[in-house]
């Protein structure tokens, strides 16, 4: 899976529409192989991003959990620590 797509479920505050759209764009880029489509494919590419975004929003609003929402700042800190360990940076 594309490393740029982040988990969006069960955060406080919830994922924004912009975050969902960005993840949808990354997904369409990954499966199509195009970072920017040709003019002839631009319409279907944009429609695919929109469709994936709608499906993701529906999924996120339908999911249920008993666990408490995760804190974005704590998760970002953990990700930074993992990256530092993995790549040897501080």
Secondary structure, DSSP 8 states (H G I E B T S, - for coil): --TT----SSEES---HHHHHHHHHHHHHHHH--SS--GGGHHHHHHHHHHHHHHHHHHHHH---SS--EEHHHHHHHHHHHHHHHHT--
